[in-house]
Amino acid sequence: MTVDDYDVVVIGAGFAGMYAAYKARQDGLTVHGFEAGNDVGGTWYWNRYPGARCDVESVDYSFSFDDALQQEWTWSERFATQPEILSYLRHAAGRFGLYELFSFDSRVTAARYADGAWTVTTAGGRSVRGRFVVLATGSLSVPNRPAIPGADEFAGEVYFTAEWPHEPVSLDGKRVGVIGTGSSGIQTVPEVAKRAAALTVFQRTANYSIPAVSEPLPPEEFAEVKAHYAERRVRTRRGLYGSPARDPHPLHPLAISPEERNQVLEQRWTYGGVFFARSFPDQMVDADTNRVASEFVHGKIRQIVRDPRTADDLIPDDHPIGAKRICTDSGYYAVFNQEHVRLVNLRRDPIERIEPTGIRTATGLTELDVLIYATGFDAFTGAVTRMDIRGLDGAALADTWADGPITFLGLVVPGFPNLFLLNGPGSSGPLSNMVLCAEQQIDWVYQVVAATRERAATAVDVTVNDAEKWTDLVDETAQATLFTRAKSWYTGSNIEGKKERFMPYAGGMGAYVDHLTAEADAGFPTLVFESPSRQNV
Ligand code: NA7
């Protein structure tokens, strides 16, 4: 059997994989990509549940590598919906000829390294060789399927928000249950409520949600963005969360009057979006500041939700605001004022089992026609450890990471030469703006590829010691914040049996990019370039 040979094999055709393939071709490298879905889009291909939208403003959460693209595309809303983001990505794929670089409906199941190259194999049995492999497999791409007793016995329709069908789903007049109140659940609940005859929301942990306030983007505001796009992109990359908008109020909330404090928070609530997480500069570091912001939202929930017991149940009491990614919604809290919508607090009334006709909790059976799981993802590591990735001496990545993932800069794993992860553990992407973070990472990756070729090296790797140093820094950075005070997909604690470790780099996107730049500018002193004679060059 002949095996195709490429300089680069890209796995995944979401934002990151698309740019990784584009940039490889721009750099004169031969490249081929594999995508499990039958189109580009990644997250925005799979998560097509009603109400899905991005929580970062679209003028920032979009490709910056091509000015003509950012000038010609017009976003209709401040925070774009899933269909609009998907059509943007399809437009970009067509515009840059990316469709021809990918094989679709092709799930990669294995990648094996030997003698300076990877053999990448798909579920369909196709194998290609690539000198370098770029894993653009998404940090939130493997749905979490909780093992609830009786789940297989449910006789009604079952959907996962993360794998929403492509065919229309009718919820009209049906009794619907939603399990999970993270971003996906909170976004979909108001939309489901518009259709369902009865909606029951099964909440294990209450979450903070801020209105998305996704009004149409005024043309003059958009024109202003386009006129200064380059500077905006620079500010975005320097920003803490990958967004330049809404700098925090400069003072500590306890140093200003209660009225002024309230006004600051009210402005941010009205503006909407995840910026609420940094209303004050030290909100994710100082517990007192955080409490001011949390209590403001508690007050909002009490104002909005008429039934005091439901309001109490919706108020988070186990984590600081922002320690789990803030959700953004379109009418989530208010939905519980509707007669046909009910909240079940699973802490008080736990699920006993799922039966053919519904969900039985301690207080009785809720009959359902449709069950929607919005139960999150095996984040950061799930997509890569599910593939059989074998590095030096046949070592499996899943074993190397059994005690938690270690990486250098989130990009390189010791013992897995010529392999790069995008938006993986140890990178800032998942805490900021994954599109711009991936672009920065990809530019860095191809600088490494060029350096490897210039040195006539066969492979590039990192030592365990240096990867551990970076991973320790990621941990220390997180420990200095309030991010670690929540059980979430950031730590892996949402997945049973998964080793807990705070995975993203919490120092902000600007600081993260500085680390990438420093390593590149110094000629990659931390990387180990291996010559054909297995000596460092
Ligand atoms: P999340 O934020 O991980 O939310 C998952 C939700 O599902 C959360 O409320 C979980 O409760 C709940 N869950 C998970 N397993 C169960 C079981 N067994 N029973 C009841 N409830 C359960 O995922 P999302 O998809 O909403 O959002 C992920 C990110 O995507 C988001 O942060 C944005 O960046 C985009 P728990 O909190 O674990 O008690």
Residues whose N, C-alpha, C, O or C-beta is under 5 A from the ligand:
A	BS01	NA7	L140 P146 I179 G180 T181 G182 S183 S184 G185 F202 R204 T205 R325 A374 T375 G376 F377 W489 N494
